[in-house]
């Protein structure tokens, strides 16, 4: 194999030709140790595809081999094993410091900030990322909550250290305002982000400065945000709550991680530690609440605040017609698709299969996928017939236009441990704009797709999905079902209606009530 083959494979992977790249990496990684083998294994780890390397590696005798093996162990979630290899050369010792910091953060071993004073009137949310730089269910929920709260007082959203500059937004402002919400971002100083435990300590110090006027800190998944909020709240002398939006270890497994890896148990312990330490816990569904309670959190300390939408999402048929005209969608075409982050567990390959099955039933259907994500190249490759339009990443306003244009919004999530309990926000947005929602028949989705305004179908069965959609179309019920969906959202799932729940639980957590 040529010496430049590994670099070429990495380039092909980035360009979307992942099948050919994977073949090259698998072959090179399985060879006896050489520079090329080490490079192939290290590349597989960097691409978060440890499955491209052999399950068992030969004994490493050179530092570059040991480094490649250590990178692979870390990516496979075996942090202690990776740390055990990190000695000898400067590069290995530096790698060991990174892993040691990851283990410290998972254990909650982070230096606290100095005591300070707080206790103002603001609500300060502690999050990983935020709008407008990241458009996803996580950031949409954050902004929905915060903007509804902003009608009654000051609200600040504090993002993780380095966001969004570390993602390439080098000209991002340190503070931006959006719909009455103040978003605070900061970059690390020299040495503050050399390991994740040091970065978390720096975040806690920065949060103390940002939150001096806070009456409560409201941290959102995952455990790093909870740890930072806990340390800052102790310094300020204010209560804090933890909002469980997912389970880190389950998401890691759903994306291909080994369920038996050390990282799974360490992450579960870290999440549980934060839940138990918080003054109150919020989560998204009854299934998620039951999981939190199973970890030892008293049920009276857990409140369910389901996903919801802002009032401006609610729109009638005239808005849908205008959106379709602006987007160039032909009249009489049934548009089937999604607006989503493109992850493997979303099961979006079923959209193309459903469109083909609908056409076989005589329904003039076209597919659309709006959004971006790690599984997009594979998703495009699966659409061999070319029946799906891939729009890519769009702005919040454009996403809303596509929501209004889609007739039938599909949520074909695979049946995994994470999708059975975590409720997505996207079907609610679709229902608010009058789309018929058809979703996988999973416990979490039963909570957000009522029968009179949507449909639940067995995951992976494209014929069943097409039949469910065709039945509604043939009975002429598409518009009526869309109207029912919009009315259900207006009556049950808007942030303006749910924001009072947060005021109540803040008081229960010990926050001052003005």
N, C-alpha and C positions, 0 to 999 in steps of 0.2 A: 504494500500500500504506500503511495507517495507520502513524503514527509508533510506536505501541505494539506493532506486529506482532512485532518481534524479541523483546521481553520476553515476549510471549505465547507465541511459539514455544519459547523456553527453558523456560517453565513447562509447556507441553504435553510437551516432551521429558522433563522430570523426572517428570511424572505417568504416563509410559509411552506416550503417543500420539506415537511417534517418527516415524511415516510422515508425518503431517500437518506436524509441526514441520520435518522435513527439506525438504519441498516449499517451505515459507515461506522457510527460510534459503537454499535454492538460488536461488530467484527473486530475493531481495533482494541476495544476494552477486554476482549476475551483472549488476546494474544499474550505470550509470555512478556514479563515486564520489559519495557523499553521506554524511551522518551515519548513515543507515540501512544503507548498504552496509558502512561500516566496522564498525558494530555487528554485522551479520550475519557478517562474516568473523571478527571477534574471538570471537563466540559459537561459531562452528564450531570454532575452535581450542580454546576452553575445553572443548568437549564431546568433544575428541579425535576429531573427524570432519572433517579437512581436505578430504576428498573432496567436502564440500558446497559448497566454494568453487571458482571457476574455476581450471583448471590454470595459466593465465597471467593475472595481474592487470594492469589499466592502470597507467600511470606515476602514482605517488603524488606529490601536490604539497603536501599539508597534513600537519601532524604526526600527526593522528589516522589519516589514511590510511596513513602510513608505519608507525605503531605496529601497525595491524591487519595490514599486510603482513608485518611482522617477526614477529608472533605466529604467523602462518600458516606462515612459513618454518621457524620453530623447531619447530612441531608436525609439519611434514613431514620433520623430521630434518636440515634444512639449517642447521646452527648457525652456520657461518662467514658464510653469506649473511645470516642474521638479525642477527648482530653488526655486519655492515657497514652496516646501516640504523640502528643505535642511536646516533645523535648528534643534537645540537640541543637539544631540550627536556629538562627535568629527568626527565620520565617515560621518555623514550627512553634517556637515559643510565643511569637506574636499571635499565631492562630490559637494557641492554648489560652491566651488572655481573653480572646473573643469568646471562646466557649465557656470559660470560667465565669465571664460576665453574664452569659445567657443562663447558666445554672443558678447564679446568684439572684438574678431577676425573677426566675421561676419560683425560687424559694422566698421571695419577698425581702431579700437581704440587700436593701438599698439605703444609702445614707440619708437621714432625715434633714430637712432644712432647719434653720434656727427658729426658735419660737418667735412669733410675730403677733400682731393684733389684727382682727378683722371684725366682721359683724355689721356690714352695711345693709343695703336693701337689694342688692343684685342677686340674680341666679346665674351661676357660672357653670356651663357645661364643659366637660373635659372629654375630648374626642380624638380619634386617630386622624381623620381628614375631613374635608368639608367642601361645600359648594363655594365658589363656582368651579373650582379646579378639578373636583372629582364629582361626577354625576352618577349616583348609584342609590340603591335603596337605603343604605346606611346614612348617607349625607342628606337624602330627601327627608327621612324621618327626623333627623336632627333639626333641620331648618323648619319643618312643620311645627314641631314642638316649640322651638325657640321663638319663631315669629308670632305664634298664637300667644305666648307668654308676654311678648314685648308690648302688647296692647295694654298691659297692666303694670309695667315696670321695666327696669333696666335688665337686659339679658346679654350675657357675654358667652361666646363660644371660643374656647381655647384649644387649639389643635396641637398635635405632637411636635416635639422639637424637630426643626428642619423642614416642616411642611409649609408650603409646597415647593420650596427651592430645591430640595433634594430630588424631586421628581422632574426637574427641568425648568420650572417657572422662576428663572433667576431674577426677574424684575418684579416679583410679587411684593406688594406692599405689606408692611408689618401689621397694619390694621385696616380692615375694610368694613363698611356698613352695608347691610342688605335687609330690606324690609323691617327696619327698626332693630335689627340684631347686629351687635358688634362682634366681628370675628378677629381674634387676636392670634397672630402667628409670629414665631421668632426663630432665628437661626442659632445653632450652637456656637459658643466661643471655642477658642483653641483648647483642645483636650476634653471638651464636654461630651463628645459623642464617640470617644475611642472604643468604648464597649457599652453594651446596652444597659448595664446596671449603673454606670457612670452617667449615661445619658438620662436615665430615669431620675436620678438624683438631681441633675440639672433642671429637668422638667418640673420637678416638685418645687425647686427654688423659684423658678420663673412663674409658676402658678401662684405661689404666695404673693408675688408682686402684682400679678394680674388681678387676684381675687381679694384684695384688701377690703373692698366694699361688698363682699359677698355675704349673704345670709345663709347660703347653702351651696355646696359643691355637688354637682350631678354628673357622675362619671358614666360613660357608656362603654360597652365591651370593646377590647378584651381586658384581661387582668392587668396589663401594664397601666392603662388609664386608671383603673381602680387603685392600684398601688400608689400612683402619683397623687391621686385625689386624697387618699387616706393620709399620706404624709403631710400634704399641704393643709388639710383640714385640722389635723392635730396641731400644727404650728399656729393656725389662725384661731383655733378654738370655736370652729363652727361645725355643724353636722354635715354628713355627706351620704349620698345614696349611690347605689350601683345599679345600672340598667343592663340586664342580661339580654342581649340581642341575638345571641347564638352561643354555641359551645365550641371553643377553639379547637379542642382535641377532635371533636366529631367532624368539624369542617376540614381539618387536616387529613383525616382518614378518607372523607368523601372525595378529596382531590388526589387520592392515590397513595396516601401514607399507610404504613403497616400498622394495623390496630394493636399489635403487640409491642410496638416500639416504646422505648423509655420516654420519649417526648409526650406520648399520649397520657401516661400516668402523671408525669410532671405537670403537664398543662391542666389536667383535671384537678390536681391538687392546688395549683395556683388559682384557678378560677374559684374553686370552693373556698379557699382561704379568704379571697376578697369578698365573696358573698357573705360569709359569716362575720366579717369585720364591719361591713357597712351598717349604717343606722337603719336603712330600709333597702329593700330590693324591689326593682320593677322588672317585669318581663312582658313578653308580647302575646302569650297564649296560655290557655289552661294546661296544655301539654308541657310547655316550658316551665310553668309554675310548678307542676308536679315533679319535674326533674330537679328544680332548685330545692324544693322541700325534701326530696329524697336525700339530699346532701347534708341535711341537718339544720336547715334554716326554718325557723318556726313559721307556720303558714300565715300567722297574723302579721308577720314582717315582710310579706310578699304581696305586691299589688300587680294585677294584670292591667296594662294600658295597651290595647291592641293598636296595630297600625291603622293609620287614617290618612286623609288627604286634606289639603287646604280647600277652602270654599271655592276658590277660582277654578278648580278642576271641574266643577259641575257645569256641564254645558249640554244644550239640547241638539236636536237633529240638524238645525240650521248651521251650527258650528261644524258638525261633521261634514256636511255637504261642502262648505267653504274650504275646509282643510283638504278634502279629496280633490277639489278643483285646483287648488294651489299646488298640490303635489303631483298633478298630472295622472290621476287614477281614473281609468275609464268608467263611465256609468254602467251599471249592470254587472260589474266585476265584484265577486266576493273576495275581499282582502282578508287573508288569514295570517296571523303572525304574532310577533312579540316585540316589546321594547324592554331590553334586559341586559344585564352583564352576562357575558358569554362564558360560563363555566361548564365543565363536563357534567356535573350533577343536574344541570337544568334540563337535560334530555332533548335539546332543541333539534336534533336530527329528525325528530318525529314531525316537524312542521312540513318538510318537503314530502315525507311519506304520506302525510294527511292530505296535502294538496293533490298529489297523484291519485289517492284513493277517492277524493271528492270528484275529480275529473272522470274517473271510471264510473261514478254514479250519475254522471251527467250534469254536475254542477260546475259552472265556469268560475274556477277559483285560482287565485294567485297568492304566493307567499311573500312575506317580508320579515326580515330580522333587522331591528334597529339596535345598535350597541356594539360594544367591543369587549374583548376579554381573552384569556389565554386559550380557550377552546375554539376560537374563531377559525383558524386555518383548517382544523379537522372538520368543522361544521360546513365550511365552503366545499371541501373535498367530498363530503357525503352527499351534496346536492348534484349528483351526476346528471340529472335531467335538466338542470338549470331552471327550476320552477320557483326559486326563491330570490328575491332582491335583497342584497346585503347593503344596508345603508351606512353602517359604521357608527362611530361616535358622533353624537350631535349635542347641541346645547339643550338646556332645560326647556326653552320655548319650542325648539324643533321637536323634542321628544313628545311634548304635549300635542303638537300638530299630528304626529304619527298616531298617537293614541286615539285621537278623534277620527282619524281616517280608517283605522282598522275595524272591520265588521265583527270578526271573531278573534278574540285574544286568547292565545294558547299558553298554558302553564304546564308543560309536559314533564314536570320534575320526576327524576328517577326515585325509586323507593329505597332510600338510604336512612341511616339513623338520624342524620341531620335534617333531611327534608321532611321527616315524619313529625318533627316537633317545631321547626322554625318556620314562621309565617312570613311570606314575602309581601312587600308593599305594592308591587306592580299590578296584581289583579284588582286591587282597590282603585288604583288610578284608572285602569281600563273600564271598570264598572261606572266610575264617576263620569266618564265621557260617553257612556251609552253603549259600550261594546258588550256583546255576549261573551262571557268568559267560560272557557272549557278547560278544566284542570285535572291533573292526576288525582285519583281518589286516595288521598293521604290524610291522616288525622289533622295535620296543621292546615291543610287547604279546606277541609270541611268547615273550619271556623271562619273562613273569609269568603267562601263562595256559597251563598244560600241557594237552595234548589230552585226557587222561583225565578232567579235572575241569572243562573249559570248552569253548568253541568259538570259532573264528576265522572271520569272515565278511567278504566284500568290503564296504568302506565304502560307505555311501549306498544299498545295495540292500535296501530294507525287505522285499521279498518273500523274499529269501534269508535274512534274519534271522528272519522269521516261520517259514519252513520249518524252519530249524535248531532253533528252539525247539519247534515242534509235533512234530517227529520224536522228540525226547527225551520229551515229555509222552506221546505216543501209545505209546511203548515202555515206559512206566512207569518210566523211569530217573531221574526228577528227583531223588528222594531219594538214590539211590545216587551220582549224580554230585556232589551237594552234600556227601555224606560224604567222597568221594574228595578233593574240593577242601579240606575242612577238615583232613584227614589230611596232605595235601601241605604245607599251611601249617605245621602243627605240626612236621613233620619238617624243613622247609627255611627257613621265613621268619618267625622270631620274633626280636625284639630280644635277648632273653636268650641265644639261641644265637649271635647275630652280634656281640655286644658285645666278645668276645675279639679279634676282628679289629682293632678300634680300638686295643686295648691294644698289639697287635703293631706296628701301623704308627706309633703314637706313639713307640715305642721306636726304630723305624727312622728317624724324623724327628729323633731326638736328645733326646727328653724323658727326664727322670730316671725311672727305674723304682724304685719303693719296695719 
